[in-house]
């Protein structure tokens, strides 16, 4: 942000000369730290680390202004720029000016239509069934819920999108998932980009380079196998990218960009939805009344949860929505001014190119949600209550044209999976477990073990 923006904005106490607000850094849990700061400093505040200035916005009215596409656009901030080593000009990490973003978006949009979701549903049914059987083979034993849900979401995206299976439930560990976790962790650790930390980071940087080379190779193999099978068409995302010309230019996506798009979906579709499902199971285990209503609704659906059942599972959808409110998979997004402008009727001027971070964690706890905004309550998303709130107060998938293209895939997958699991199991947390949230661009519970009791 430029100097003018910071003039009237609250700042943390104890700012140090030169170093700035370095005492406010929590490298392991940066956005959770910012959520606490927002509760102390208000809906907009400034952080300054060395020469880097960051303005954090969480107030609903201010966010509504930042979401105005005529004045603001997506900004690719440092964490996302670091992720470009993995995803290049994929949908998530492309710069606004890169033509491949628009081309890929136009080519891929049909891959998330209602007809496409109907095709994907059968894959999701099969994978949810595999997870159920995986847990049934471990009766009354504690399982690593988050790790197993990562397997589920990876399989869903790989099979539905690219006709490929990692055979995740046949092995105890997966090199691809492990590499992705390390890459995201490296991005999170190095996003403050302090010179001193780089001196002690050589080993992890070398590991990161090996991990990126490995996952690029895996995806290139997936694409190559599909090309060798060129006579057979598949109704999936990979076929769209390989054989569908951009409707505006008539050109096909190039191979490197297809690799970037595949990785974008495998990473984003895996990490985000797995975290959402893990948080949802935590809430079911800690809210017996909610769990009872979920079980009742799930039991009224077909055993395998048919495609037609998904729209009827309204309470389960509310559980997913409320989970995404309290702990959205992506804790925030960045917005950049298209031209000289201001927030709050001129109170906070912004020059063209200056940017701010929308802290979704704070937005979803804005006073518009009521005095109990920290309480888990799926009934907030009943039809009547949802209509009483402004739409801009709820942004778990980002905003605008650069919002998540896979939103419907993620919601469908989450509702189906929760319904299948609720039909089969009751969930009990390990004694004494307190929610501990890991950050690696996305949020997820860590060290969360549950006993899955067959119903």
N, C-alpha and C positions, 0 to 999 in steps of 0.2 A: 504494500500500500504506500501511497505517496505521503509526504509530510502533512499536507493539509487535512487528510482524513483523520489523522490521530489527534487533532487539536482538542476536540471536545469529548473524546472518548475515555471512559474510565480505564484505569490501568491498575495492575497488581501493585500492592505495597512492596516495599523493600526492593525496588529496582536498583540495580548496581551500575556504577559507571562502567562504560564499555561493554560489560557482559550483559547488561539489561536484565531481563526477567528469567535469568538462567535458573534461579532457585525454584521457579514454578514448573520446571520440566519433570515429567514422569515418562521416561522413554518407553517403559513397558505398557503404560496405559494412558496415552496422551489425551484421547478424547474424553475418557472418564475424568481425568484431571480438569479438562476444560468445562465439563458439566458442573463440577463443583465450583469452579471459578465463576461460571455464569450465575449460579445461585447466590454468589456473594457480590458480583460486580454488575449484574443486570443483563438485559437483552442484547447489549452490544458492548464489547470491550476489546482492548488492544493488548497484544503480547509482543515483546521485542527481545529477540535473542541475537546478540552481537548486532549486525547491521540488518538482520531480517525482521521485518515487521509483519504481523498477522492480525487482522481484525476478525473477531469471532462474533457471529450474529445468531441469536436463537429466538428472538421475539417474533411472534407470528406476523405482526404488521410489517416489521422490517423485512422479514423473509418474503412476504408477498411482493414487496417492491423488487427485491433481488431476483425473484422468479419471473419478472416482467421481461419477456423475450425481446421486446422492442428496445429495451435499455441495457439488458445484461445477457451474457451468454456463458456457456461452460468455460471454466478456466482449468487448464491442465497443470495442477500444482506439483510441487517437488515429489511427493510420494508416487503420483501417477507417472511422472516423467521417468522416475527410476524403474517403474514397472515396464516401460517401453523396451527395455532390454529383453523382456520375455514376450510381450504382446505387440510390440511395434505399432503399426497403424491400424490395429484392431479397433472395433467399435468403442471400447472403453478408453483406450489410451491414445487414440488419434487426436491430433490437433484439429481445430475447427477448419483450418485452411487446407487440410489434406483431402484431395479429391476422393481417395479410397473410402473415407468415412461415408460420404453420401452415396457412393456406388454400392458399397456393401449393405448399407441400410435399405436401399431400394430393392436390392436383390433378395435380401433376407426377410423382409416384412411378410411375404406370403407364408413363410415358415412358422409364423406364430398366429395364423388365422384359426378360426373355429374348426375348420376341417382338419387342419394340421394337428390341433390339440386332440381331436378325436383319434387320430392315428397314434399319437404319442401315448394316449391313455393306456393302450394295451401293453406297451413297454413298462409303464409305471406300475401297472397291476402286477406284472411278472416280477419286477424287482422288489416291490413291497412284499410279495409272497416269499421271495428268497430271504429277505430280512426276517420275516416272521419265522420261517423254518430255522434260520440261523439261531435265533433266540430260543426257540422251542427246544433246540438241542442242548441248551444250557439252563435247564429248569432250576429256579431258585438260586441261581448264581449271579453275582454282580457282573455287569458288563460295562465296557467303556462306551457309553451311549454316543458321545460326540464322534468318536472314531468310526463306529459302525454306521452312523448316519452319513458321514463323509463317503463311505463306500456306496451307500444307497444313491446319493445324489450324483456321484461320479458315474455310476452305472447308468442311471437314467439319462444323463446328458450324452454320454458316449454312445449308448445304444440307440436312443431316439434320434439324436442329431447326426451321428456319424457311422451307424451300423457297426460299432466296435465294442467289444467287451474287455474289461480289465480282469474279469473273473475275480472280482474283489472279495466275494464271500468264500472263495476257495483257498484263500491265503490269509495268514495272520498279519502280514505287512505288505505294503505296495510301494515299490520304489518311486513310481510316478507321483503318488500322493505325498510321500515323504519329501520329494524334491520340491513340489509346489509349496508345501508348508514352510520349508526352509527359505525358499525364495521370498515369500511374503513376509516372513520374519525378518529377513535381511532388509527389505524395503522399509519395514516399520522401524527397525533399529537405526537406520542410517538417514532417516528423513530429516532429522534436525541438522545433519550435514555440518557438524562442528569439526573444525580441523583437528583437534586433539583426538577425537574418537577415531579418525581415519588412520592414525598412527598405529593403533592396536587392532586393526580390523583386517589385516592382510589374509589371515587364515580363512576367515569367513568369506572374504571377497573371492578367494580362489575356489572355495566350495560352491559359491553362488555361480561362478562362471561354469563350473562342471555341471551343476544342476540345470542351468539354462540350456547348455549344449545337449544334455540328455533328453529333456522334455521336447526340445525342438526335433530331435531325432525320432522320438516316439510318434509325434504328430506327422512328421514327414512320411513315416512308414505307413500310417493310416491312410494318408492321401494317395501314396503310391499304390497300395493294395487296391484301393477303389478304382484308380485309373487302369490297372491291369484287368479289372473286372468291368471294363467300359461298356460291354454289350448289354449289361443288366442295369436298369434304372431303379433307383430307390427314392421313395418319397421322404427325403430327409434334408437337413440343412446342408450337408456336404454335397449332395447332388445339385441343390440349388446353386451353390457357389461354383461348382465345376462346369455347369451346363447352361446357366441362365444369364443371358446378356443383361447388362445394365439398361433399363428401359430408356434412359436419357442418352447414353452414348453409344449403345449397341455393342460395347466391349465386355469381354469376360473378365472376372477378377483374376489377377495374376497369382501364381502358385505361392509366393511368399506371403501375400496378403491373406490367402486362404488359410495358410498355417497360422497367421496371427488371429484370424477370426475363430478358428477351431480352439486355439488356446484360450482366447477370451471367454468362450462359452464354457470350456472345461473348468477354468479357474473360477469365473464368476458364478456359473451355475452350480458348481460343487460347493465352494466355501460358503456362499451366502445362504442357500436353502438349508444346508446341513446345520448351520448355526441357528437358523429360525426354528427348525424342528427340535433341536436340542433344548433351546430355551422353552419351547412349548411343552416338552415333556417335563422339564423342571417345574413349570407352573402347574401342570396337572398333578404332579406328585405332591406339591405343597398346597393345593387348593382342592380338597376332596369334593366339595360341592360342584365345582366346575368339571372335575373328572367324571362325576356321576352323570351330569347332563351330556357330556361328550359321549360316554358309553351308550346312553339311551338313544341318542341320535344315530350313532354309528350302527347300533344293533338293528335299527329300522331299515338300514340299507342292505343291499345284497351282500352276500359274504365276500365277494371279490370287489365290491363297490364299483358298480357300472358307471359308464360315462354320464348317463342321465341322472345318477344319484348326486353328482358333485354339486350341482346348483341347489339341491334340496338340503344340503348339509350346512345350513346357515349359521348355526351356533358354532360348529367347528370352524367355519370361515371366520367368525368373530374372534375365536381364540387365536387364530393365525394373525388377524389384524391387530389385536391387542398386544400380542407378542412382538410384532413388528413396531408397534408404537413404543413400547418400553425399551426394547433392545433391537433396533433396526440393524440388519446385517451390515449395511454401510452407514457408519455413524455420522456422516456428513458429506457435503459436496461443495465445490468452489464455484463462485460466480464472478465474472469480470465485466466491468463497465464498457459498453460499446462506444460511448461518447461521454463528454463531461456531463455529470449529473450529480444528484445528491440523494440522500435518504432522509426521511422524516422532515419533509418540507424545508429542505435546505440546511438542516441542522448538521448533517454529516456530508460534506462535499466529497465527491469522488471524480477524479480525472479519468479520461479515456484510458483503458488498459489497467487501471487499478482493480484490485480484486478483494474478495472477502470469503471467509469460510462459513457456510451455513451448518451449524451444529445441530443435526437432526435430533440427537439425544436431548438437547435443550428445547428445541421447537416442540417436540412431542410431550413436553412437560410444561408448556406455556400455560399461563392462567386460564386460557380459553378452555382447557381441559378440566377445569374445576379444582377445588381445594385438595382433592385426593388424587392428583395426577400421578403420584408415585405408586398408587395401588393398582394391582392387576384386576381388571374388571372387564371381561368380554362384552358385557351388556352395554358398554359405551358405544358399541358398533351396531346396536339395534337400529332399525330404520329411523325411528323417531329421533333418537339422540344424535345419530350421525347427521341428520338434516339440520340440526340446530347449530352445527359448527361450520366455520369456513373451511372450504376444501384445502386451502393453502396451509392449514395447521397440521396436515398429515402428508408427509413426503418420504415414505420409506424407500421409494425407488428413484429418487432424484426428481428432476423437473425438466420440462421442455422437450425439444427434439432429442436431446442427448440423455434423456432419462432411459431407464432400463428397458431394452427391447424385449427381454425375456420375462417380463412381469407376469403375464398370464401363465406361462410355463411353470414358474416358481409357485404361484398361488395354487394352481391345479395340483401340482406335485405335493405340496404341503398338506392340502385338505385330504387328498386321497390317502397319503401315508398315515396321517394322524388317525383317520377313520379305521384303516386296516389294523393299526397297532392297538387302538382302543377296543376293537372287536376281540382281540386275542390276549391282551395282557393288562394287568395292573402294574403300576410303577411305584417303587419305593426307593428313596434316596439312601445312600450310605449314611450311617449314623453320624451326626455332627457335621454333615456337609453344609457349607455356606457358599452361596453363589460366588464364584471367582471367574472373572471375565477376561479372556485373553484377547488381545488386539494384534491383528496383523493385516491391516487395511480393513478387514472385516472383524466382527465381534462373534465370539462363541464361548460357551462355558468350558472351563478347563478343569481337568481332574475330577470330572463328574461321573461317578459310577452309580449305577442303579441296579436293583434287583428286579428282574422282569418275571412277574408271577403269572403263569398261564391261567386264564379265566376258565 
